Amino acid sequence: MKDEFMVRYTNKHGFGCTLVVYATTMFEAKEKAEKELGDYLKSINEVVNCSFARKLISSQDIE
């Protein structure tokens, strides 16, 4: 099953951006982002598993 990952990156113009990819692991998400962005990518700053975060938040008791 593929999870939703948010990839935060810096583009070649120096702007911080976000891309959402669907992958089975963080490593695969990083590879997909690098492939999709190509020369537009300067650096990847962070990869977050959004599916995991949603499950964690929904399991918490919020008062």
Buried (B, 14 or more C-beta within 10 A) or exposed (E): EEBBBBBBBBBEEEEEBEBEBBBEEBEBBBEBBEEEBEEEBBEBEEBBBEBEEEEEEEEEEEE
